[in-house]
Amino acid sequence: MLIARTIIGGGIAAHGAQKAFGWFDGSGPQKTAGFMKMLGFDESEQMATAASYNELAAGALIAGGFLGPLGPALLLVNMIVAMETVHIDNGFFASDNGVEVPLLYAAAALAFMAGGYGDCSLDQVFGLTKAFGKRRWFYMGLAASIGTAIAVLNRRNPTPSQGGEEQPKPAEAEPDKTAA
């Protein structure tokens, strides 16, 4: 579990650092905010910050095996939103910017939520394994609900760059002058 947690946690934390700080040839906060705006998030700067630091926190918690299902729940929220807003229309494979990568991260998050972090974790060191084990399903449901709600609500107000231009109102029908 330590190796899996290090790979998944380190990978998503690095992805968050790309967004938050521009590290690892990332986009940085301004470009990330612009991307969020393009996706239709009205509060694009806040959403960019939330997504960036959510990924950083999720990655750190997962890599350290700390605070039970909280890290995986944070990761699951971002992956649901990413799949719905960015990847779903592109099919499955990563080569086409499909859902493959965020789905794999989501599956890993679900596995950590359901199975725990293993013996070599901070939860084990601090005796938190049993306390968080009783609440796993709550956190998993909460994360799925929040992520799905954000994704669905985001789709309700697409920006013009998403093809959601306001449709012209149909002209009012003129009365039929041939009818007597």
Legacy VTK file of the C-alpha trace (Angstrom):
# vtk DataFile Version 3.0
C-alpha trace
ASCII
DATASET POLYDATA
POINTS 180 float
0.000 0.000 0.000
2.879 2.381 0.685
4.064 2.203 -2.930
0.547 2.686 -4.323
-0.096 5.606 -1.948
3.203 7.245 -2.884
2.502 6.984 -6.620
-1.135 8.120 -6.465
-0.630 10.730 -3.746
2.585 12.077 -5.230
1.099 12.185 -8.719
-2.003 14.139 -7.768
-0.058 16.471 -5.449
2.324 17.267 -8.330
-0.688 17.891 -10.582
-2.045 20.329 -7.991
1.354 22.043 -7.780
1.277 22.527 -11.552
-1.979 24.443 -11.181
-1.180 26.294 -7.957
2.437 27.319 -8.586
3.262 26.518 -12.203
5.767 23.887 -11.044
6.688 20.904 -13.245
5.904 22.890 -16.422
2.375 23.528 -15.159
-0.098 26.221 -16.074
0.081 28.215 -12.844
-2.798 30.023 -11.161
-3.670 32.561 -13.870
-3.895 30.078 -16.730
-5.725 27.615 -14.495
-8.272 30.323 -13.641
-8.667 31.069 -17.355
-9.282 27.385 -18.025
-11.890 27.270 -15.258
-13.606 30.291 -16.818
-13.625 28.502 -20.182
-15.273 25.510 -18.486
-18.083 27.765 -17.299
-17.198 28.289 -13.651
-18.387 31.795 -12.786
-15.920 32.154 -9.898
-12.973 30.921 -11.941
-10.191 32.200 -9.661
-11.767 30.602 -6.599
-12.421 27.362 -8.456
-8.822 27.263 -9.721
-7.524 27.802 -6.201
-9.895 25.211 -4.757
-8.996 22.598 -7.378
-5.252 23.228 -7.000
-5.112 23.065 -3.234
-7.635 20.241 -3.094
-5.268 18.149 -5.223
-2.250 19.167 -3.126
-4.034 18.266 0.118
-5.478 15.020 -1.247
-2.078 13.945 -2.518
-0.311 14.715 0.750
-2.934 12.908 2.837
-2.910 9.850 0.580
0.893 9.659 0.332
1.205 9.879 4.117
-1.730 7.592 4.787
-3.222 10.205 7.088
-6.802 11.024 8.137
-8.432 7.963 6.654
-10.816 8.529 3.765
-10.519 12.330 3.777
-7.703 12.466 1.189
-9.385 9.989 -1.152
-12.690 11.860 -0.778
-11.001 15.114 -1.804
-9.417 13.368 -4.777
-12.724 11.812 -5.791
-14.439 15.216 -5.837
-11.857 16.643 -8.251
-11.897 13.576 -10.483
-15.696 13.544 -10.796
-15.686 17.226 -11.717
-12.773 16.743 -14.145
-14.457 13.804 -15.853
-17.748 15.663 -16.227
-16.444 19.068 -17.296
-13.316 18.237 -19.313
-13.040 14.592 -20.345
-16.480 12.984 -20.791
-17.047 14.164 -24.367
-13.658 12.800 -25.482
-14.311 9.108 -24.949
-12.261 6.782 -22.767
-8.599 6.921 -23.761
-6.089 9.437 -22.443
-4.611 9.852 -25.921
-7.863 11.629 -26.852
-8.096 13.515 -23.515
-10.761 11.022 -22.428
-11.756 9.895 -18.948
-9.060 7.220 -18.596
-6.640 9.052 -16.248
-9.182 10.715 -13.948
-11.114 7.435 -13.817
-7.964 5.596 -12.707
-7.334 8.227 -9.998
-10.989 7.918 -8.909
-10.702 4.122 -8.757
-7.567 4.431 -6.615
-9.390 6.862 -4.318
-12.274 4.414 -3.937
-9.821 1.593 -3.193
-8.106 3.625 -0.455
-11.482 4.600 1.013
-12.722 1.035 1.085
-9.492 -0.722 2.040
-7.636 1.808 4.149
-4.006 2.807 3.937
-2.330 -0.327 5.293
0.025 -0.858 8.200
2.711 1.579 7.042
0.674 4.782 7.424
0.368 7.767 9.707
-3.136 6.622 10.621
-1.627 3.391 11.955
1.114 5.268 13.847
-1.402 7.600 15.521
-4.050 4.916 16.125
-6.632 6.470 13.777
-7.348 3.411 11.620
-10.377 2.199 13.573
-11.901 5.652 14.013
-11.883 6.450 10.296
-12.804 2.924 9.243
-16.295 3.387 10.694
-16.937 6.510 8.615
-15.578 5.424 5.215
-18.910 5.129 3.474
-20.055 8.525 4.730
-17.011 10.270 3.297
-17.285 8.364 0.027
-20.931 9.336 -0.406
-20.237 12.920 0.573
-17.393 13.252 -1.928
-19.429 11.722 -4.742
-22.380 13.952 -3.970
-20.390 17.173 -3.832
-18.448 16.392 -7.006
-21.535 15.414 -8.921
-23.432 18.480 -7.728
-20.636 20.827 -8.777
-20.393 19.177 -12.192
-24.139 19.257 -12.804
-24.539 22.832 -11.597
-21.602 23.885 -13.752
-23.346 22.503 -16.821
-26.419 24.642 -16.183
-24.659 27.888 -17.126
-22.268 27.253 -20.019
-20.178 30.127 -21.284
-20.212 31.199 -24.926
-16.866 29.439 -25.434
-18.648 26.160 -24.674
-21.163 26.656 -27.428
-23.827 27.924 -25.052
-24.579 31.146 -26.883
-27.931 32.531 -26.096
-30.384 31.352 -28.699
-32.427 34.068 -30.391
-36.015 34.121 -29.288
-38.381 32.881 -31.952
-40.246 35.680 -33.663
-43.786 36.011 -32.517
-46.119 34.444 -34.992
-48.024 36.933 -37.029
-51.757 36.407 -37.205
-52.911 34.521 -40.256
-54.465 37.206 -42.480
-56.068 34.628 -44.739
-58.335 33.382 -42.007
-61.581 35.255 -41.749
LINES 1 181
180 0 1 2 3 4 5 6 7 8 9 10 11 12 13 14 15 16 17 18 19 20 21 22 23 24 25 26 27 28 29 30 31 32 33 34 35 36 37 38 39 40 41 42 43 44 45 46 47 48 49 50 51 52 53 54 55 56 57 58 59 60 61 62 63 64 65 66 67 68 69 70 71 72 73 74 75 76 77 78 79 80 81 82 83 84 85 86 87 88 89 90 91 92 93 94 95 96 97 98 99 100 101 102 103 104 105 106 107 108 109 110 111 112 113 114 115 116 117 118 119 120 121 122 123 124 125 126 127 128 129 130 131 132 133 134 135 136 137 138 139 140 141 142 143 144 145 146 147 148 149 150 151 152 153 154 155 156 157 158 159 160 161 162 163 164 165 166 167 168 169 170 171 172 173 174 175 176 177 178 179
